[in-house]
Amino acid sequence: MNTIKLKPVAPTYGVKEEMKNLRTNLLFSGADLKVIMLTSCVSGEGKSETAYNLARSLTELGEKVLLVDTDMRKSAMIRILESGSVDKGLSHYLSGQSHINDVVNRTNIQGLHIIFAGRAVPNPVELFSKNVFSKTIESLRNVYDYIVIDTPPLGMVVDAAVISQVCDASVLVLESGSIKRRFAQKTVAKLEALECPLLGVVLNKVDRKKTGEYYGKAYQKYYGKKYE
């Protein structure tokens, strides 16, 4: 297992508090929910940042957490790495070029391990459809308290639908004022059609000046299935 250093950028107070709210709601959703995937409608909504901050928040409780970046089309997770790159990632492992121990990275955050996406591939769905991915996640359940999976946007590609088959639940990240209601509803409908319960929605990048309400620095509270 490799040891990597993440950029020394801690979440702001507001983000940290809202991550605690998200974490608390997750904990009260059931002890059997260990593998959680985060997705969005389109890219750029802050899904990867939310997944990373949730994983960090869980480690603050003493949990052992694995964060898995499955966006092998256009990964944003690599930005949190101080060196800016890794030799091996998920695409190398699923294609048989690396062993699992070569792609799991121990970080400078106690209790947090990360698997980065690795090299971009033209059709990652084929890799996720192989038994090696599902068997690996099933095996890692016995190693970690939680596995947080950052998936590609479900509103753009089908990757998240395939990945959901190994997950216990999902969370949708929406950028405030950016995604049209019908588009969001279609994405929610896709999630609800999967055998992976939708726990709720994170409303991200809320402009507090326009709302006139306190939402923290970046996130609104995590809240049930209903939203307007």
C-alpha positions as CSV (number, residue, x, y, z in Angstrom):
1,M,0.0,0.0,0.0
2,N,1.3,3.4,-1.0
3,T,1.4,6.5,1.3
4,I,0.4,9.8,-0.2
5,K,0.0,13.4,1.0
6,L,-3.1,15.4,0.4
7,K,-3.2,19.1,0.0
8,P,-3.4,20.9,3.4
9,V,-6.7,22.5,2.7
10,A,-9.2,22.0,5.5
11,P,-12.9,22.6,4.9
12,T,-14.3,25.9,6.1
13,Y,-16.3,26.0,9.3
14,G,-19.6,26.1,7.4
15,V,-18.7,23.2,5.2
16,K,-17.5,21.2,8.2
17,E,-20.7,21.7,10.1
18,E,-22.9,20.7,7.1
19,M,-20.8,17.6,6.6
20,K,-21.5,16.7,10.2
21,N,-25.2,17.0,9.3
22,L,-24.8,14.8,6.3
23,R,-22.7,12.4,8.3
24,T,-25.4,12.2,11.1
25,N,-28.2,11.6,8.6
26,L,-26.1,8.8,7.1
27,L,-25.5,7.2,10.4
28,F,-29.1,7.3,11.3
29,S,-30.1,5.7,8.0
30,G,-29.0,2.3,9.2
31,A,-25.9,0.4,10.3
32,D,-26.1,-1.8,7.3
33,L,-25.4,1.1,4.9
34,K,-21.6,0.8,4.4
35,V,-21.1,1.5,0.7
36,I,-22.5,4.9,-0.3
37,M,-22.2,6.4,-3.8
38,L,-22.4,10.1,-4.6
39,T,-23.5,11.3,-8.1
40,S,-24.9,14.4,-9.8
41,C,-26.7,15.5,-12.9
42,V,-23.7,17.0,-14.7
43,S,-20.1,17.6,-14.0
44,G,-18.9,20.6,-12.0
45,E,-21.6,20.5,-9.3
46,G,-19.2,19.8,-6.5
47,K,-19.9,16.0,-6.2
48,S,-16.2,15.0,-5.8
49,E,-15.6,17.6,-3.2
50,T,-18.6,16.5,-1.3
51,A,-17.6,12.9,-1.4
52,Y,-14.1,13.8,-0.1
53,N,-15.4,16.0,2.7
54,L,-17.9,13.3,3.7
55,A,-15.2,10.7,3.9
56,R,-13.0,13.0,6.0
57,S,-15.9,13.7,8.3
58,L,-16.5,10.0,8.9
59,T,-12.9,9.5,9.9
60,E,-13.4,12.1,12.6
61,L,-15.5,9.5,14.4
62,G,-12.7,7.1,14.3
63,E,-14.1,5.2,11.3
64,K,-11.9,3.5,8.8
65,V,-13.0,4.9,5.4
66,L,-12.1,4.1,1.8
67,L,-12.8,6.8,-0.8
68,V,-13.1,5.4,-4.3
69,D,-12.9,7.7,-7.4
70,T,-14.7,5.9,-10.2
71,D,-14.7,8.7,-12.7
72,M,-12.4,7.2,-15.3
73,R,-13.6,9.7,-17.9
74,K,-12.7,13.0,-16.3
75,S,-11.6,12.7,-12.7
76,A,-11.6,15.7,-10.4
77,M,-10.5,13.9,-7.3
78,I,-6.9,13.9,-8.3
79,R,-6.8,17.7,-7.5
80,I,-6.7,16.9,-3.7
81,L,-3.4,15.2,-4.1
82,E,-0.4,17.3,-3.3
83,S,1.8,15.7,-6.0
84,G,-1.0,16.0,-8.6
85,S,-0.7,12.4,-9.9
86,V,-0.5,8.7,-9.0
87,D,1.2,5.9,-10.8
88,K,-1.7,3.4,-10.6
89,G,-5.4,3.8,-10.2
90,L,-8.7,2.0,-10.5
91,S,-8.5,1.7,-14.3
92,H,-5.1,-0.1,-14.0
93,Y,-6.5,-2.5,-11.4
94,L,-9.8,-3.4,-13.2
95,S,-7.9,-3.9,-16.5
96,G,-5.6,-6.4,-14.8
97,Q,-2.4,-4.2,-14.9
98,S,-2.1,-3.8,-11.1
99,H,-2.8,-5.5,-7.9
100,I,-5.3,-4.0,-5.4
101,N,-2.5,-3.2,-3.0
102,D,-0.9,-1.0,-5.7
103,V,-3.9,1.3,-6.1
104,V,-5.1,1.7,-2.5
105,N,-3.4,4.7,-1.0
106,R,-2.9,5.5,2.7
107,T,-3.2,9.2,3.3
108,N,-1.9,11.7,5.9
109,I,-5.5,11.9,7.3
110,Q,-5.9,9.2,10.0
111,G,-8.3,6.5,8.9
112,L,-8.7,7.6,5.3
113,H,-7.6,5.5,2.3
114,I,-8.2,6.5,-1.3
115,I,-8.3,4.7,-4.7
116,F,-7.9,7.3,-7.5
117,A,-9.5,6.7,-10.9
118,G,-6.2,6.2,-12.7
119,R,-5.7,6.5,-16.4
120,A,-8.8,7.7,-18.5
121,V,-10.4,5.0,-20.5
122,P,-12.8,5.3,-23.5
123,N,-15.5,2.9,-22.1
124,P,-15.3,2.4,-18.4
125,V,-18.7,0.7,-18.2
126,E,-17.1,-2.4,-19.6
127,L,-14.6,-2.5,-16.7
128,F,-17.3,-1.9,-14.1
129,S,-19.4,-4.7,-15.6
130,K,-16.7,-7.2,-14.9
131,N,-17.1,-9.4,-11.7
132,V,-13.7,-8.1,-10.5
133,F,-15.2,-4.8,-9.5
134,S,-18.2,-6.2,-7.5
135,K,-16.1,-8.9,-5.9
136,T,-13.5,-6.3,-4.8
137,I,-16.0,-4.0,-3.2
138,E,-17.6,-7.0,-1.5
139,S,-14.2,-8.0,-0.1
140,L,-13.3,-4.4,1.0
141,R,-16.5,-4.3,3.1
142,N,-14.7,-6.5,5.6
143,V,-11.8,-4.1,5.8
144,Y,-13.5,-0.7,6.0
145,D,-16.3,0.8,8.1
146,Y,-17.5,2.9,5.2
147,I,-16.7,3.0,1.5
148,V,-17.6,6.3,-0.2
149,I,-17.8,6.1,-4.0
150,D,-17.5,9.2,-6.2
151,T,-19.2,8.3,-9.5
152,P,-19.5,10.1,-12.8
153,P,-22.7,12.2,-13.3
154,L,-25.7,10.0,-13.8
155,G,-27.4,12.7,-15.9
156,M,-24.6,12.4,-18.5
157,V,-23.4,8.8,-18.6
158,V,-24.6,5.4,-17.4
159,D,-21.5,4.5,-15.3
160,A,-23.2,5.3,-12.0
161,A,-26.1,3.0,-12.8
162,V,-23.7,0.1,-13.2
163,I,-21.7,1.1,-10.1
164,S,-24.9,1.3,-8.0
165,Q,-25.2,-2.5,-8.1
166,V,-22.5,-2.8,-5.5
167,C,-23.7,0.1,-3.3
168,D,-26.1,0.2,-0.4
169,A,-27.4,3.7,-1.0
170,S,-26.9,6.8,-3.0
171,V,-26.8,10.6,-2.5
172,L,-27.5,13.1,-5.2
173,V,-25.5,16.4,-5.3
174,L,-27.2,19.4,-7.0
175,E,-25.7,22.8,-7.7
176,S,-28.1,25.5,-6.5
177,G,-29.5,27.7,-9.3
178,S,-27.7,25.7,-12.0
179,I,-29.8,22.5,-12.7
180,K,-33.3,22.8,-14.0
181,R,-36.0,21.1,-12.0
182,R,-37.1,18.7,-14.8
183,F,-33.5,17.6,-15.3
184,A,-33.1,17.0,-11.6
185,Q,-36.3,15.0,-11.5
186,K,-35.2,12.8,-14.3
187,T,-32.0,12.1,-12.5
188,V,-33.8,11.3,-9.3
189,A,-36.1,9.0,-11.3
190,K,-33.1,7.1,-12.6
191,L,-31.7,6.7,-9.1
192,E,-35.1,5.5,-7.8
193,A,-35.3,2.9,-10.6
194,L,-32.1,1.3,-9.4
195,E,-31.8,-1.2,-6.6
196,C,-29.9,1.4,-4.6
197,P,-32.0,3.5,-2.3
198,L,-31.7,7.3,-2.7
199,L,-31.1,8.7,0.8
200,G,-31.5,12.3,-0.2
201,V,-30.0,15.4,-1.9
202,V,-27.2,17.7,-1.1
203,L,-27.9,21.2,-2.4
204,N,-24.5,22.6,-3.1
205,K,-23.0,26.1,-3.8
206,V,-26.0,28.0,-2.3
207,D,-25.8,31.8,-2.6
208,R,-26.6,32.9,0.9
209,K,-27.0,36.5,-0.2
210,K,-29.9,35.5,-2.5
211,T,-31.6,33.1,-0.1
212,G,-31.2,35.3,3.0
213,E,-30.8,32.1,5.1
214,Y,-27.8,30.3,6.6
215,Y,-26.6,27.3,4.7
216,G,-22.9,27.3,5.8
217,K,-20.2,28.3,3.4
218,A,-21.0,25.8,0.7
219,Y,-23.7,23.3,1.5
220,Q,-27.3,23.2,2.5
221,K,-28.4,20.6,5.0
222,Y,-28.7,17.0,3.8
223,Y,-32.4,16.4,3.8
224,G,-34.8,13.4,2.9
225,K,-36.1,12.7,-0.5
226,K,-38.4,15.7,-0.9
227,Y,-37.2,18.9,-2.5
228,E,-38.7,21.7,-4.5
